[in-house]
């Protein structure tokens, strides 16, 4: 999996490309657990090109969720393919995490919940 980053003053977008499995989950965890990431008011995770997510990948999001909440930083996932979203839905994580359809929706949602 490849992760690209785009940052502005208050927003960080992480774009995920490929498959988020046990080996690549380490890279995502490094990004999300970096001490400087919660300085962003919103962290948007672009899942448009995410083809697959394993339990290890899900675990990375769950493990970091509380830290974002404690820092009042919005962690928002967007653009999931149906097969990836279904994994979150089956596990009930769609109720715990903010998942929206598009980047515009993610930006708008973060703006109203900052």
GUTORSE-378935 format. One record per residue: residue number from 1; chain; residue in three letters; x, y, z of N, C-alpha, C in turn. Coordinates in pm, whole numbers. Atoms other than C-alpha are relative to their C-alpha. Layout:
<pts>
pt i=NUM; ch=A; aa=ALA; n_x=X; n_y=Y; n_z=Z; ca_x=X; ca_y=Y; ca_z=Z; c_x=X; c_y=Y; c_z=Z .
...
</pts>
This chain:
<pts>
pt i=1; ch=A; aa=UNK; n_x=83; n_y=-117; n_z=0; ca_x=0; ca_y=0; ca_z=0; c_x=88; c_y=124; c_z=0 .
pt i=2; ch=A; aa=UNK; n_x=-69; n_y=-127; n_z=5; ca_x=110; ca_y=353; ca_z=-72; c_x=-86; c_y=105; c_z=70 .
pt i=3; ch=A; aa=UNK; n_x=70; n_y=-109; n_z=-68; ca_x=18; ca_y=654; ca_z=144; c_x=61; c_y=131; c_z=-47 .
pt i=4; ch=A; aa=UNK; n_x=-47; n_y=-134; n_z=34; ca_x=41; ca_y=1007; ca_z=11; c_x=-70; c_y=99; c_z=93 .
pt i=5; ch=A; aa=UNK; n_x=53; n_y=-100; n_z=-94; ca_x=-14; ca_y=1318; ca_z=222; c_x=-12; c_y=136; c_z=-68 .
pt i=6; ch=A; aa=UNK; n_x=19; n_y=-139; n_z=39; ca_x=-151; ca_y=1663; ca_z=151; c_x=-38; c_y=75; c_z=127 .
pt i=7; ch=A; aa=UNK; n_x=27; n_y=-73; n_z=-123; ca_x=-148; ca_y=1921; ca_z=427; c_x=-25; c_y=148; c_z=-28 .
pt i=8; ch=A; aa=UNK; n_x=19; n_y=-144; n_z=-7; ca_x=-286; ca_y=2269; ca_z=480; c_x=19; c_y=38; c_z=146 .
pt i=9; ch=A; aa=UNK; n_x=-22; n_y=-45; n_z=-137; ca_x=-278; ca_y=2473; ca_z=796; c_x=-74; c_y=-86; c_z=103 .
pt i=10; ch=A; aa=UNK; n_x=78; n_y=73; n_z=-99; ca_x=-556; ca_y=2277; ca_z=969; c_x=-53; c_y=-135; c_z=-47 .
pt i=11; ch=A; aa=UNK; n_x=52; n_y=125; n_z=55; ca_x=-622; ca_y=1975; ca_z=746; c_x=114; c_y=-85; c_z=-56 .
pt i=12; ch=A; aa=UNK; n_x=-92; n_y=97; n_z=59; ca_x=-421; ca_y=1664; ca_z=663; c_x=-84; c_y=-104; c_z=-71 .
pt i=13; ch=A; aa=UNK; n_x=68; n_y=106; n_z=75; ca_x=-539; ca_y=1429; ca_z=391; c_x=101; c_y=-112; c_z=-24 .
pt i=14; ch=A; aa=UNK; n_x=-80; n_y=120; n_z=26; ca_x=-395; ca_y=1078; ca_z=384; c_x=-72; c_y=-78; c_z=-109 .
pt i=15; ch=A; aa=UNK; n_x=60; n_y=74; n_z=111; ca_x=-461; ca_y=906; ca_z=52; c_x=60; c_y=-141; c_z=-3 .
pt i=16; ch=A; aa=UNK; n_x=-42; n_y=140; n_z=-5; ca_x=-446; ca_y=526; ca_z=71; c_x=-19; c_y=-63; c_z=-138 .
pt i=17; ch=A; aa=UNK; n_x=3; n_y=66; n_z=131; ca_x=-365; ca_y=331; ca_z=-246; c_x=42; c_y=-145; c_z=16 .
pt i=18; ch=A; aa=UNK; n_x=-37; n_y=141; n_z=-3; ca_x=-374; ca_y=-47; ca_z=-266; c_x=-75; c_y=-78; c_z=107 .
pt i=19; ch=A; aa=UNK; n_x=59; n_y=90; n_z=-99; ca_x=-436; ca_y=-306; ca_z=4; c_x=58; c_y=29; c_z=138 .
pt i=20; ch=A; aa=UNK; n_x=-41; n_y=-25; n_z=-139; ca_x=-426; ca_y=-235; ca_z=377; c_x=-7; c_y=-134; c_z=74 .
pt i=21; ch=A; aa=UNK; n_x=-8; n_y=131; n_z=-63; ca_x=-310; ca_y=-566; ca_z=520; c_x=97; c_y=7; c_z=118 .
pt i=22; ch=A; aa=UNK; n_x=-84; n_y=3; n_z=-120; ca_x=-93; ca_y=-676; ca_z=812; c_x=135; c_y=68; c_z=-22 .
pt i=23; ch=A; aa=UNK; n_x=-132; n_y=-61; n_z=23; ca_x=233; ca_y=-564; ca_z=652; c_x=-9; c_y=150; c_z=-22 .
pt i=24; ch=A; aa=UNK; n_x=12; n_y=-144; n_z=26; ca_x=111; ca_y=-223; ca_z=534; c_x=-68; c_y=75; c_z=114 .
pt i=25; ch=A; aa=UNK; n_x=65; n_y=-66; n_z=-114; ca_x=-91; ca_y=-153; ca_z=850; c_x=101; c_y=70; c_z=89 .
pt i=26; ch=A; aa=UNK; n_x=-106; n_y=-62; n_z=-80; ca_x=237; ca_y=-71; ca_z=1023; c_x=27; c_y=142; c_z=-50 .
pt i=27; ch=A; aa=UNK; n_x=-25; n_y=-133; n_z=57; ca_x=292; ca_y=221; ca_z=785; c_x=-112; c_y=98; c_z=35 .
pt i=28; ch=A; aa=UNK; n_x=112; n_y=-86; n_z=-34; ca_x=-57; ca_y=359; ca_z=844; c_x=2; c_y=33; c_z=149 .
pt i=29; ch=A; aa=UNK; n_x=-7; n_y=-25; n_z=-143; ca_x=-16; ca_y=319; ca_z=1219; c_x=108; c_y=104; c_z=32 .
pt i=30; ch=A; aa=UNK; n_x=-104; n_y=-101; n_z=-19; ca_x=309; ca_y=516; ca_z=1201; c_x=-52; c_y=139; c_z=-31 .
pt i=31; ch=A; aa=UNK; n_x=56; n_y=-131; n_z=38; ca_x=124; ca_y=798; ca_z=1025; c_x=-101; c_y=49; c_z=104 .
pt i=32; ch=A; aa=UNK; n_x=107; n_y=-42; n_z=-91; ca_x=-178; ca_y=801; ca_z=1258; c_x=45; c_y=17; c_z=143 .
pt i=33; ch=A; aa=UNK; n_x=-46; n_y=-12; n_z=-139; ca_x=18; ca_y=764; ca_z=1580; c_x=111; c_y=103; c_z=16 .
pt i=34; ch=A; aa=UNK; n_x=-100; n_y=-106; n_z=-8; ca_x=269; ca_y=1037; ca_z=1496; c_x=-51; c_y=110; c_z=93 .
pt i=35; ch=A; aa=UNK; n_x=41; n_y=-100; n_z=-99; ca_x=262; ca_y=1293; ca_z=1778; c_x=-49; c_y=130; c_z=-62 .
pt i=36; ch=A; aa=UNK; n_x=37; n_y=-128; n_z=61; ca_x=223; ca_y=1584; ca_z=1537; c_x=-132; c_y=-4; c_z=-75 .
pt i=37; ch=A; aa=UNK; n_x=119; n_y=8; n_z=84; ca_x=-85; ca_y=1455; ca_z=1355; c_x=-122; c_y=66; c_z=65 .
pt i=38; ch=A; aa=UNK; n_x=119; n_y=-56; n_z=-64; ca_x=-337; ca_y=1572; ca_z=1615; c_x=4; c_y=152; c_z=9 .
pt i=39; ch=A; aa=UNK; n_x=1; n_y=-146; n_z=8; ca_x=-228; ca_y=1931; ca_z=1564; c_x=-93; c_y=48; c_z=-111 .
pt i=40; ch=A; aa=UNK; n_x=97; n_y=-33; n_z=106; ca_x=-450; ca_y=1921; ca_z=1256; c_x=-141; c_y=-9; c_z=57 .
pt i=41; ch=A; aa=UNK; n_x=139; n_y=-1; n_z=-47; ca_x=-811; ca_y=2011; ca_z=1326; c_x=-77; c_y=-116; c_z=-63 .
pt i=42; ch=A; aa=UNK; n_x=67; n_y=112; n_z=67; ca_x=-915; ca_y=1748; ca_z=1074; c_x=102; c_y=-83; c_z=-77 .
pt i=43; ch=A; aa=UNK; n_x=-81; n_y=96; n_z=74; ca_x=-748; ca_y=1439; ca_z=937; c_x=-97; c_y=-82; c_z=-83 .
pt i=44; ch=A; aa=UNK; n_x=89; n_y=68; n_z=93; ca_x=-921; ca_y=1304; ca_z=630; c_x=75; c_y=-116; c_z=-64 .
pt i=45; ch=A; aa=UNK; n_x=-62; n_y=119; n_z=58; ca_x=-845; ca_y=953; ca_z=506; c_x=-76; c_y=-35; c_z=-128 .
pt i=46; ch=A; aa=UNK; n_x=58; n_y=27; n_z=131; ca_x=-911; ca_y=907; ca_z=136; c_x=13; c_y=-149; c_z=-30 .
pt i=47; ch=A; aa=UNK; n_x=2; n_y=145; n_z=23; ca_x=-1013; ca_y=545; ca_z=79; c_x=-45; c_y=-33; c_z=-143 .
pt i=48; ch=A; aa=UNK; n_x=47; n_y=18; n_z=137; ca_x=-1107; ca_y=593; ca_z=-288; c_x=76; c_y=-112; c_z=-72 .
pt i=49; ch=A; aa=UNK; n_x=-83; n_y=99; n_z=68; ca_x=-818; ca_y=373; ca_z=-404; c_x=42; c_y=-114; c_z=92 .
pt i=50; ch=A; aa=UNK; n_x=-26; n_y=111; n_z=-92; ca_x=-821; ca_y=133; ca_z=-108; c_x=-80; c_y=-120; c_z=-50 .
pt i=51; ch=A; aa=UNK; n_x=64; n_y=116; n_z=61; ca_x=-894; ca_y=-208; ca_z=-258; c_x=-40; c_y=-108; c_z=101 .
pt i=52; ch=A; aa=UNK; n_x=21; n_y=109; n_z=-97; ca_x=-887; ca_y=-425; ca_z=55; c_x=45; c_y=50; c_z=136 .
pt i=53; ch=A; aa=UNK; n_x=-44; n_y=-30; n_z=-137; ca_x=-866; ca_y=-391; ca_z=433; c_x=-10; c_y=-126; c_z=83 .
pt i=54; ch=A; aa=UNK; n_x=-2; n_y=118; n_z=-86; ca_x=-768; ca_y=-667; ca_z=674; c_x=-35; c_y=42; c_z=143 .
pt i=55; ch=A; aa=UNK; n_x=27; n_y=-30; n_z=-141; ca_x=-838; ca_y=-693; ca_z=1046; c_x=112; c_y=86; c_z=60 .
pt i=56; ch=A; aa=UNK; n_x=-112; n_y=-82; n_z=-49; ca_x=-493; ca_y=-544; ca_z=1108; c_x=-21; c_y=146; c_z=-39 .
pt i=57; ch=A; aa=UNK; n_x=28; n_y=-135; n_z=45; ca_x=-591; ca_y=-239; ca_z=903; c_x=-111; c_y=64; c_z=81 .
pt i=58; ch=A; aa=UNK; n_x=110; n_y=-50; n_z=-85; ca_x=-917; ca_y=-202; ca_z=1094; c_x=54; c_y=33; c_z=138 .
pt i=59; ch=A; aa=UNK; n_x=-57; n_y=-20; n_z=-132; ca_x=-721; ca_y=-235; ca_z=1416; c_x=77; c_y=131; c_z=13 .
pt i=60; ch=A; aa=UNK; n_x=-73; n_y=-127; n_z=-3; ca_x=-505; ca_y=65; ca_z=1327; c_x=-95; c_y=117; c_z=22 .
pt i=61; ch=A; aa=UNK; n_x=97; n_y=-108; n_z=-17; ca_x=-809; ca_y=290; ca_z=1295; c_x=-59; c_y=-1; c_z=141 .
pt i=62; ch=A; aa=UNK; n_x=59; n_y=12; n_z=-133; ca_x=-966; ca_y=158; ca_z=1616; c_x=99; c_y=41; c_z=108 .
pt i=63; ch=A; aa=UNK; n_x=-102; n_y=-30; n_z=-101; ca_x=-640; ca_y=188; ca_z=1811; c_x=28; c_y=150; c_z=12 .
pt i=64; ch=A; aa=UNK; n_x=-32; n_y=-143; n_z=-2; ca_x=-599; ca_y=555; ca_z=1717; c_x=-122; c_y=90; c_z=19 .
pt i=65; ch=A; aa=UNK; n_x=122; n_y=-80; n_z=-7; ca_x=-961; ca_y=670; ca_z=1737; c_x=-10; c_y=84; c_z=127 .
pt i=66; ch=A; aa=UNK; n_x=14; n_y=-72; n_z=-128; ca_x=-960; ca_y=767; ca_z=2105; c_x=98; c_y=117; c_z=9 .
pt i=67; ch=A; aa=UNK; n_x=-100; n_y=-107; n_z=-3; ca_x=-643; ca_y=973; ca_z=2066; c_x=-48; c_y=122; c_z=-78 .
pt i=68; ch=A; aa=UNK; n_x=54; n_y=-110; n_z=79; ca_x=-806; ca_y=1182; ca_z=1795; c_x=-114; c_y=68; c_z=75 .
pt i=69; ch=A; aa=UNK; n_x=111; n_y=-57; n_z=-76; ca_x=-1118; ca_y=1228; ca_z=2006; c_x=50; c_y=82; c_z=118 .
pt i=70; ch=A; aa=UNK; n_x=-56; n_y=-73; n_z=-115; ca_x=-914; ca_y=1331; ca_z=2310; c_x=63; c_y=132; c_z=-42 .
pt i=71; ch=A; aa=UNK; n_x=-66; n_y=-121; n_z=50; ca_x=-730; ca_y=1590; ca_z=2098; c_x=-97; c_y=93; c_z=-73 .
pt i=72; ch=A; aa=UNK; n_x=102; n_y=-77; n_z=74; ca_x=-1057; ca_y=1725; ca_z=1949; c_x=39; c_y=19; c_z=-146 .
pt i=73; ch=A; aa=UNK; n_x=-37; n_y=2; n_z=142; ca_x=-923; ca_y=1639; ca_z=1606; c_x=-97; c_y=-95; c_z=-71 .
pt i=74; ch=A; aa=UNK; n_x=96; n_y=82; n_z=75; ca_x=-1172; ca_y=1506; ca_z=1350; c_x=74; c_y=-99; c_z=-89 .
pt i=75; ch=A; aa=UNK; n_x=-51; n_y=104; n_z=88; ca_x=-1072; ca_y=1175; ca_z=1191; c_x=-118; c_y=-46; c_z=-85 .
pt i=76; ch=A; aa=UNK; n_x=112; n_y=29; n_z=89; ca_x=-1294; ca_y=1125; ca_z=887; c_x=50; c_y=-81; c_z=-119 .
pt i=77; ch=A; aa=UNK; n_x=-32; n_y=85; n_z=114; ca_x=-1277; ca_y=847; ca_z=629; c_x=-100; c_y=28; c_z=-111 .
pt i=78; ch=A; aa=UNK; n_x=93; n_y=-24; n_z=110; ca_x=-1423; ca_y=899; ca_z=283; c_x=39; c_y=-80; c_z=-124 .
pt i=79; ch=A; aa=UNK; n_x=-24; n_y=62; n_z=131; ca_x=-1461; ca_y=742; ca_z=-59; c_x=17; c_y=-151; c_z=2 .
pt i=80; ch=A; aa=UNK; n_x=-19; n_y=145; n_z=-7; ca_x=-1481; ca_y=378; ca_z=48; c_x=-78; c_y=-74; c_z=-107 .
pt i=81; ch=A; aa=UNK; n_x=68; n_y=93; n_z=88; ca_x=-1562; ca_y=112; ca_z=-204; c_x=-96; c_y=-83; c_z=86 .
pt i=82; ch=A; aa=UNK; n_x=100; n_y=76; n_z=-75; ca_x=-1863; ca_y=-98; ca_z=-104; c_x=60; c_y=-115; c_z=80 .
pt i=83; ch=A; aa=UNK; n_x=-55; n_y=118; n_z=-69; ca_x=-1654; ca_y=-405; ca_z=-17; c_x=83; c_y=39; c_z=122 .
pt i=84; ch=A; aa=UNK; n_x=-76; n_y=-48; n_z=-116; ca_x=-1434; ca_y=-200; ca_z=219; c_x=-97; c_y=53; c_z=105 .
pt i=85; ch=A; aa=UNK; n_x=99; n_y=-54; n_z=-94; ca_x=-1729; ca_y=-16; ca_z=375; c_x=-74; c_y=-113; c_z=72 .
pt i=86; ch=A; aa=UNK; n_x=72; n_y=113; n_z=-61; ca_x=-1905; ca_y=-349; ca_z=435; c_x=75; c_y=-58; c_z=120 .
pt i=87; ch=A; aa=UNK; n_x=-79; n_y=50; n_z=-114; ca_x=-1619; ca_y=-457; ca_z=664; c_x=-24; c_y=89; c_z=122 .
pt i=88; ch=A; aa=UNK; n_x=27; n_y=-93; n_z=-110; ca_x=-1667; ca_y=-144; ca_z=878; c_x=-142; c_y=-17; c_z=52 .
pt i=89; ch=A; aa=UNK; n_x=140; n_y=14; n_z=-36; ca_x=-2043; ca_y=-193; ca_z=874; c_x=-26; c_y=-129; c_z=78 .
pt i=90; ch=A; aa=UNK; n_x=20; n_y=129; n_z=-67; ca_x=-2033; ca_y=-561; ca_z=972; c_x=53; c_y=5; c_z=143 .
pt i=91; ch=A; aa=UNK; n_x=-61; n_y=-10; n_z=-133; ca_x=-1809; ca_y=-477; ca_z=1267; c_x=-63; c_y=109; c_z=87 .
pt i=92; ch=A; aa=UNK; n_x=66; n_y=-107; n_z=-75; ca_x=-2031; ca_y=-186; ca_z=1373; c_x=84; c_y=126; c_z=12 .
pt i=93; ch=A; aa=UNK; n_x=-90; n_y=-116; n_z=-10; ca_x=-1749; ca_y=63; ca_z=1321; c_x=-54; c_y=122; c_z=-73 .
pt i=94; ch=A; aa=UNK; n_x=62; n_y=-114; n_z=68; ca_x=-1962; ca_y=277; ca_z=1092; c_x=-76; c_y=88; c_z=99 .
pt i=95; ch=A; aa=UNK; n_x=68; n_y=-78; n_z=-104; ca_x=-2141; ca_y=387; ca_z=1412; c_x=101; c_y=72; c_z=91 .
pt i=96; ch=A; aa=UNK; n_x=-102; n_y=-60; n_z=-86; ca_x=-1814; ca_y=472; ca_z=1593; c_x=87; c_y=101; c_z=-72 .
pt i=97; ch=A; aa=UNK; n_x=-89; n_y=-84; n_z=79; ca_x=-1623; ca_y=640; ca_z=1312; c_x=-82; c_y=80; c_z=-99 .
pt i=98; ch=A; aa=UNK; n_x=67; n_y=-82; n_z=101; ca_x=-1718; ca_y=914; ca_z=1072; c_x=47; c_y=-45; c_z=-138 .
pt i=99; ch=A; aa=UNK; n_x=-29; n_y=48; n_z=134; ca_x=-1738; ca_y=771; ca_z=722; c_x=-100; c_y=68; c_z=-94 .
pt i=100; ch=A; aa=UNK; n_x=87; n_y=-71; n_z=95; ca_x=-1873; ca_y=982; ca_z=436; c_x=40; c_y=-38; c_z=-143 .
pt i=101; ch=A; aa=UNK; n_x=-21; n_y=42; n_z=138; ca_x=-1893; ca_y=947; ca_z=59; c_x=112; c_y=70; c_z=-74 .
pt i=102; ch=A; aa=UNK; n_x=-94; n_y=-75; n_z=82; ca_x=-1674; ca_y=1225; ca_z=-78; c_x=90; c_y=90; c_z=85 .
pt i=103; ch=A; aa=UNK; n_x=-89; n_y=-93; n_z=-68; ca_x=-1391; ca_y=1458; ca_z=12; c_x=-74; c_y=128; c_z=39 .
pt i=104; ch=A; aa=UNK; n_x=77; n_y=-120; n_z=-32; ca_x=-1629; ca_y=1755; ca_z=-4; c_x=-86; c_y=-22; c_z=124 .
pt i=105; ch=A; aa=UNK; n_x=81; n_y=32; n_z=-118; ca_x=-1857; ca_y=1584; ca_z=249; c_x=88; c_y=-7; c_z=125 .
pt i=106; ch=A; aa=UNK; n_x=-92; n_y=11; n_z=-113; ca_x=-1558; ca_y=1510; ca_z=472; c_x=41; c_y=137; c_z=50 .
pt i=107; ch=A; aa=UNK; n_x=-39; n_y=-135; n_z=-37; ca_x=-1445; ca_y=1873; ca_z=467; c_x=-116; c_y=72; c_z=66 .
pt i=108; ch=A; aa=UNK; n_x=119; n_y=-64; n_z=-56; ca_x=-1800; ca_y=1996; ca_z=532; c_x=-32; c_y=-55; c_z=139 .
pt i=109; ch=A; aa=UNK; n_x=29; n_y=62; n_z=-130; ca_x=-1851; ca_y=1748; ca_z=817; c_x=99; c_y=46; c_z=105 .
pt i=110; ch=A; aa=UNK; n_x=-104; n_y=-44; n_z=-95; ca_x=-1523; ca_y=1841; ca_z=982; c_x=-20; c_y=145; c_z=37 .
pt i=111; ch=A; aa=UNK; n_x=23; n_y=-141; n_z=-28; ca_x=-1613; ca_y=2208; ca_z=953; c_x=-112; c_y=24; c_z=98 .
pt i=112; ch=A; aa=UNK; n_x=113; n_y=-17; n_z=-90; ca_x=-1937; ca_y=2159; ca_z=1144; c_x=22; c_y=-66; c_z=135 .
pt i=113; ch=A; aa=UNK; n_x=-23; n_y=73; n_z=-125; ca_x=-1788; ca_y=1938; ca_z=1414; c_x=136; c_y=28; c_z=58 .
pt i=114; ch=A; aa=UNK; n_x=-133; n_y=-31; n_z=-50; ca_x=-1463; ca_y=2111; ca_z=1495; c_x=-7; c_y=51; c_z=142 .
</pts>
